[in-house]
């Protein structure tokens, strides 16, 4: 199992290195499970061990974990990438190429909310592109339920809202 777990870790590092944006734990799991490489528990063990060893950094927002390789993870991959079979590399490259737009749009639109002053909540809404931020909006709302609804709608309507703001402001 140790050799297989090492391969899964290298596959995850390879996936993270091949994109210029973080991937979610779900996106990585979906690829590995859909291809039948292993089961869910092995993927989660690999992700957890990568995080614990400092090879992958993670950020959590509204129940979603976003993963990025650390410099140590990139270095490790460069030393051991040749241990990933060529067929798996081709599968990863093909998957990332075919699903790039969906993968990127899932992680480029972010929303989160947190308590503000008193009973207020702040909903933070963002659209990211590459390493830059296209929009970063913070709205203060009266309660948590409103903040949650706004965050959910942002993920569905962010492009439309961004276009409206640009049209209105220019």
C-alpha positions as a printed NumPy array, in Angstrom:
array([[  0.   ,   0.   ,   0.   ],
       [  2.896,   2.373,   0.69 ],
       [  4.058,   2.281,  -2.927],
       [  0.52 ,   2.864,  -4.184],
       [ -0.01 ,   5.723,  -1.715],
       [  3.227,   7.319,  -2.913],
       [  1.938,   7.131,  -6.486],
       [ -1.357,   8.804,  -5.495],
       [  0.552,  11.601,  -3.774],
       [  2.708,  12.13 ,  -6.849],
       [ -0.398,  12.148,  -9.058],
       [ -1.979,  14.826,  -6.87 ],
       [  1.189,  16.93 ,  -6.894],
       [  1.386,  16.544, -10.678],
       [ -2.209,  17.685, -11.098],
       [ -1.65 ,  20.717,  -8.858],
       [  1.563,  21.625, -10.661],
       [ -0.071,  21.476, -14.108],
       [ -2.578,  24.279, -13.367],
       [ -2.117,  27.918, -12.369],
       [ -4.958,  27.897,  -9.856],
       [ -5.807,  25.797,  -6.814],
       [ -7.834,  22.637,  -7.253],
       [-10.419,  21.485,  -4.778],
       [-10.17 ,  18.236,  -2.934],
       [-13.379,  17.224,  -4.752],
       [-11.924,  17.949,  -8.196],
       [ -8.85 ,  15.839,  -7.514],
       [-10.906,  13.031,  -5.995],
       [-13.321,  13.055,  -8.923],
       [-10.521,  12.543, -11.437],
       [ -8.809,   9.748,  -9.511],
       [-12.064,   7.951,  -8.702],
       [-13.532,   8.314, -12.209],
       [-10.386,   6.772, -13.68 ],
       [-10.609,   3.931, -11.166],
       [ -7.096,   4.402,  -9.816],
       [ -8.14 ,   3.886,  -6.196],
       [-10.923,   4.441,  -3.679],
       [-12.049,   7.586,  -1.89 ],
       [-10.325,   6.736,   1.389],
       [ -6.927,   6.276,  -0.241],
       [ -7.272,   9.636,  -2.02 ],
       [ -8.148,  11.364,   1.254],
       [ -5.241,   9.679,   3.021],
       [ -2.877,  10.89 ,   0.283],
       [ -4.248,  14.448,   0.464],
       [ -3.984,  14.497,   4.268],
       [ -0.416,  13.191,   4.241],
       [  0.578,  15.763,   1.597],
       [ -0.845,  18.513,   3.798],
       [  0.763,  17.191,   6.989],
       [  4.161,  16.925,   5.33 ],
       [  3.953,  20.482,   3.98 ],
       [  3.972,  19.462,   0.303],
       [  0.504,  20.924,  -0.271],
       [ -1.116,  23.96 ,   1.298],
       [ -4.841,  24.154,   1.828],
       [ -7.431,  26.838,   2.341],
       [-10.987,  26.149,   3.449],
       [-13.993,  28.276,   2.545],
       [-17.639,  27.311,   3.097],
       [-16.858,  23.618,   3.362],
       [-14.602,  23.45 ,   0.295],
       [-10.889,  22.726,   0.593],
       [ -8.648,  24.389,  -2.011],
       [ -5.234,  22.787,  -2.549],
       [ -2.016,  24.237,  -3.971],
       [  1.498,  22.815,  -4.114],
       [  4.105,  24.357,  -1.854],
       [  7.646,  24.954,  -3.093],
       [  8.678,  21.828,  -1.206],
       [  5.91 ,  19.935,  -3.04 ],
       [  7.147,  21.231,  -6.407],
       [ 10.697,  20.212,  -5.544],
       [  9.566,  16.756,  -4.456],
       [  7.631,  16.297,  -7.688],
       [ 10.651,  17.308,  -9.769],
       [ 12.724,  14.589,  -8.065],
       [ 10.146,  11.813,  -8.288],
       [  7.951,  12.65 , -11.303],
       [  9.546,   9.81 , -13.268],
       [  7.791,   7.362, -10.918],
       [  4.415,   8.302, -12.428],
       [  3.648,   5.963, -15.327],
       [  3.389,   7.717, -18.688],
       [ -0.201,   6.478, -19.179],
       [ -1.27 ,   8.203, -15.958],
       [  0.508,  11.427, -16.972],
       [ -1.353,  11.304, -20.278],
       [ -4.651,  10.766, -18.447],
       [ -3.97 ,  13.757, -16.173],
       [ -2.9  ,  16.038, -19.019],
       [ -5.913,  15.031, -21.094],
       [ -8.325,  15.515, -18.178],
       [ -6.935,  18.929, -17.268],
       [ -7.009,  20.046, -20.891],
       [-10.557,  18.815, -21.432],
       [-11.938,  20.203, -18.143],
       [ -9.75 ,  23.291, -17.676],
       [-12.551,  25.814, -18.064],
       [-14.901,  24.087, -15.611],
       [-12.115,  23.442, -13.098],
       [-10.932,  27.029, -13.233],
       [-14.375,  28.576, -13.045],
       [-15.191,  26.459,  -9.984],
       [-12.239,  27.912,  -8.088],
       [-12.121,  31.44 ,  -9.532],
       [-15.487,  32.414,  -8.07 ],
       [-15.251,  32.54 ,  -4.311],
       [-17.672,  33.467,  -1.61 ],
       [-17.587,  33.231,   2.125],
       [-19.286,  34.902,   5.047],
       [-18.353,  35.623,   8.618],
       [-19.803,  37.376,  11.66 ],
       [-19.496,  41.142,  11.739],
       [-20.449,  43.577,  14.486],
       [-23.378,  42.545,  16.672],
       [-25.734,  40.309,  14.743],
       [-24.498,  41.461,  11.318],
       [-22.628,  39.231,   8.898],
       [-20.24 ,  40.119,   6.111],
       [-20.484,  38.282,   2.8  ],
       [-17.178,  38.418,   0.891],
       [-17.559,  37.839,  -2.829],
       [-14.64 ,  37.466,  -5.229],
       [-13.799,  36.664,  -8.815],
       [-10.159,  35.773,  -9.403],
       [ -8.255,  35.474, -12.651],
       [ -4.785,  33.995, -12.611],
       [ -3.002,  35.585,  -9.689],
       [ -5.119,  38.737,  -9.836],
       [ -8.478,  39.73 ,  -8.464],
       [-11.148,  40.985, -10.858],
       [-13.618,  41.867,  -8.135],
       [-13.554,  41.728,  -4.352],
       [-16.808,  42.823,  -2.758],
       [-17.805,  42.83 ,   0.9  ],
       [-21.469,  43.257,   1.816],
       [-22.719,  43.705,   5.361],
       [-26.061,  42.003,   5.873],
       [-28.373,  41.674,   8.885],
       [-28.102,  37.916,   9.497],
       [-26.323,  34.667,   8.669],
       [-29.151,  33.299,   6.511],
       [-29.003,  36.342,   4.217],
       [-25.223,  36.054,   3.972],
       [-25.506,  32.364,   3.022],
       [-28.103,  33.113,   0.323],
       [-25.94 ,  35.901,  -1.122],
       [-22.902,  33.612,  -1.233],
       [-24.904,  30.873,  -2.957],
       [-26.283,  33.301,  -5.532],
       [-22.838,  34.803,  -6.152],
       [-21.571,  31.452,  -7.345],
       [-24.444,  31.271,  -9.865],
       [-24.615,  34.915, -10.965],
       [-21.116,  36.38 , -10.548],
       [-20.448,  36.759, -14.282],
       [-23.745,  38.529, -14.832],
       [-23.193,  40.831, -11.833],
       [-19.615,  41.609, -12.883],
       [-20.785,  42.493, -16.41 ],
       [-23.541,  44.704, -14.978],
       [-21.088,  46.556, -12.74 ],
       [-18.646,  47.12 , -15.61 ],
       [-21.429,  48.403, -17.895],
       [-22.798,  50.666, -15.161],
       [-19.442,  52.091, -14.108],
       [-17.852,  52.673, -17.518]])
